[in-house]
Amino acid sequence: MKTLLVFSTLTAALLMAGCQSNSQERQLENFIDDHVAIVQPLSAKMGRTSWNAETTGQKEYFDRIKQLRLRMTEIYSNKEAFEFLKETRNSGQIDDPLLARQLEGLYYAFLKNQVPRDLQKQMIELGTATTEKYNKFRGTIDGQPVSMSDIYLLMTTENDTPKRKKAWQASKQVGNAIVADVLKLVKMRNRAARSLGYDNWHSMAIETGEQNVDELNAIFDELYELTNAPYAKLKAELDGILAGNYGIKVDQLRPWHYHDPFFQRTPQVYELNLDEYYKNHDVKEISEKYFASVGLPVDDILERSDLYDKPGKNPHAFAQDVDSEGDVRILCNLNNDERWMETILHELGHAVYAKYHDPKVPYLLRTPAHSFTTEAVAMFFGRLSRNAAWMQQMLDLSDRQTTDIKDVTDKYLTCQQVLFARWAMVMYNFEKALYANPDQDLNTLWWDMVEKYQFVNRPDGKPDAGWASKLHFTVAPCYYHNYMMGELFASQLHNYIVTNVLKLESDTDVSYVDQPKVGKYIEEKVLAPAAVYHWNEMIERATGKPLTPEYFVKQFIDQ
């Protein structure tokens, strides 16, 4: 294949060159130039094809993306190219920091693909087919297909327990439909990781993502201890309200009594329903107006986006940087309610991260400093949907309305953050155990962890594989912990902005509306540098400290 011939010829020449620092840097520069010339157009083509697949569900696009991924895998699996990168990395002779950052990213990208080609092909084919099956699947209630938007609406508005149970079960049916394929993928990934000297895919994913398993374990253990008492109090309060609403005892509550299929969001139970404040507003227009007010306009992003539910389309939400050249889009399935207000703010947070990279940054570094740092920016903005001051300014609420909702919105926001931390513990610890031993009784293990971390009673009877309905197990393995890391960084950003950018003594009634200095700070310190710095160096440059749970605890727990 021409691509492989280019790499083989180039790498052979490079390996014959001298080992002087400036010579090695020139060799690496030449390697990068040739590599980018090949992968940049291919990556853009993959981005466009993936977008078409996710927005239409058409098999032709899924087949095409599978072939494009195989082609990209062939590039990154080239052994001569990897040996050159490994030798260059081990030499310690790359002094230029931009070259060193590109080298590190290339090394890990090639390392992950140094697995048997047949196994790579099988993983791509099965992963693509499973995602296609997931996107096309629609759960049923009494034999009638329902969308996830339908399910969310039922779970936030319906008081009849049997109907709620049916909606919850419908949300889990896809898990049982794809679990066999998910487990095959897990075992394939483990074989791939072991071929590279790792215990399993989970440990490989953490290390090649420039993170450390022991450090992550310590963070999650610390959060577990710090949140136990506050979460127990919040959960008891929620359970009392929910049980009263449904006319049952607290010990009769089951997963379908909460307002989210995985109980990763706070039920709308505190004296008022926030959805009422959004139902007569267009959440798309609100988000567009807000981002413009902080100096990060998103109108071009929204014009390219796909925002409403339709058959065959991915039923959830994501942001996509199609070509690393400014074609940034989001996919949503909007309704005018608080859930989708939060979601579109969140996804646009991802999108502005991609849009506002400094265009002078080398192509290979036009990505976030880390996947969790883009999550942090998304969460920073997504939190605003439950901020009373923000709601007043964006929804034109009166002072009296704002006063009426402030205590409740503060409670919602705090509860949501603590609740999400507990949910993230389920995902992190379950996935770690999943890859450590995929042959164990995973259905029971899932509910063991849900009860331990979320205090939710498991359903009666033999547990099924509803856990596999969480798409992250298929398309983003060993990723979910980054959402919690993102929450930590979002709080660290918030604290720095309040204290050093806005120069306020407290964050009371802070909404950032009409504060372009906030957007300027975020753009200059977080978005523009892209991946020029290691993630912790970027965080320290932006906030004065490396990443710490300190500010998340200060904002949501020590109150």
C-alpha positions, 0 to 999 in steps of 0.5 A: 500500500502506498501509505505504508511504503511512504512510512517504510521508506521515510523511516528507513532513511531516518533511522540511518541518520545521525543522533545529534540533537538538531539532526534528530529534530530535523528528522522528526520534523520531516516525519511529522510533515509527511505523516500530517500530509497523509492523515490530515485529509483522511481524518477530515474524511472520517469526520464527515463520514462519521457525522453522516453515520450518526445523523442518519443511521444509514448503513452505507456510512457505517460501512464507509467509516469502518473502511476509513478506520481500518485505513487509519489503523494501518497507518498507525500500526506501521512498525518501522514508524513506531520503532523510529518514534520509540528510538527518538523518544528514548534518545532524550535529544528532542529539546524543542517543546512543540516537537516533544509534545507532538512526539509524545502524542505520536508515540502513544498513538502508534503504540496503541496500534502495535497489535496484530492486524487481524485483531485490529480489524475485528475490533473496528468491525465489531465496534462499528457494528455495535454502535450501528445497532445501538443507534438504530435500536428503539426500546418499546413500551407495550409493543410500541417503539419509543425514543430516549427523549420519550423515555426521559419525558416519562421519567420526569413527569409520570407518577404512575409506578408501573408506567415508570417501570416500563419506561425504565425497562425500555431504556435498558433493552438495548443493553441486553441486545448488544451485551454479547458484542460488548463483551466480545469487544472487551475481550478483544481489547484485552488481547490487544493490550496484553500484546503490548505488555499491559495487564488489560485495556483499562490500565493501557488506556489510562497510561497512554492517556498520560494518566496514572492508575494509582493517582486516579484510584487515590482521587476516587477514594478520597472523593468517596470518603468526602462525599459519603456523609453529604450524599447520604443526607441528600439521598435520604431527603430525595428518597423521602420526597420521591416516596411521598410523591409515589405513595410508597415507603422509602424502602420500596423505591427502585431505579425507575422511581428516579428521573434518570435511567442511571440516576446520574441526574438529580430528580426534579422534586424540590418544590418546583420543576425547573422545566417550567421555566424553560418550556416557553423558551428556545434553548438553542436561541438562549445558548447562542445568545449566552455564548455571544455575551461572553465573547465566544460566539457559536452561531457558525457552530449551530448552523452546521449542527443537527439539533432535533430528533429523527429516525436513525439518528444517534439519540443522545448528544455530542460535539465533533471537530470534523477537520481540526480546521474550524468545522465544529458541530454538535448533535443534540435531540433538543426539547425545551426543558432544563435537561436539554438546556444543560446539554446544549450548553455542555456540548457547545462548551466542547465545541468552543474548545475546538473552535478557539484553538490557536490556528498557529498551533501545529496540526497534531496539537490541535486537540484539547490538552486532555479529554477531561479538560474539554469535559471541564469546559463543557461542565463549566458552562453546563452547570449554568442551567441550574444557576438562578442568576443565570436563569434570571438574565437569560430567561428574563425572570423577575427579582421575585421569581429569582428569589423564589427559585434561588434556594432550590436551584442552589440545592439542585446544583449542589445535589447534582454535583455530589450525585454525579461524583457517586455515579462516576464512582460506579462507572470507574470502578465497574469498568476497572473490574470489567476489564480485570475479569470480563467473565465474572457475574457482571450483572450482579457486580453492577448492582453491587456497585450501584448499591454501594456508591449510589444507595439505589436498591436493585430490582427484584429478580435476576439482574440483566445486562441493562448496564450495557445500555451505557454507550460509553462501554462501546464507543469510549472505553475506560473514559468515564473517569474523565468526566469526574476529572473534568468536574474537578477542573471546572470548579478550579476554573470557576474559583480562579475566574471569580477570584482573579478575573472578576475579582469578587469576594464570593461566587454568590450570584455569579453567572458570567452573563455579559462578561467578555473578560471571562471568555477572553480568559478561557480562550487565552489560557485554556482553549488557544493553547490546545495540547501545546502543554501537558494537561497539568502544566496547562492547568497550573499555567491557567489557575496557578495550581496543578489539578486538585479536588480542593475547589470541587470540595469547597464549592459543593461539599464544604458548605 
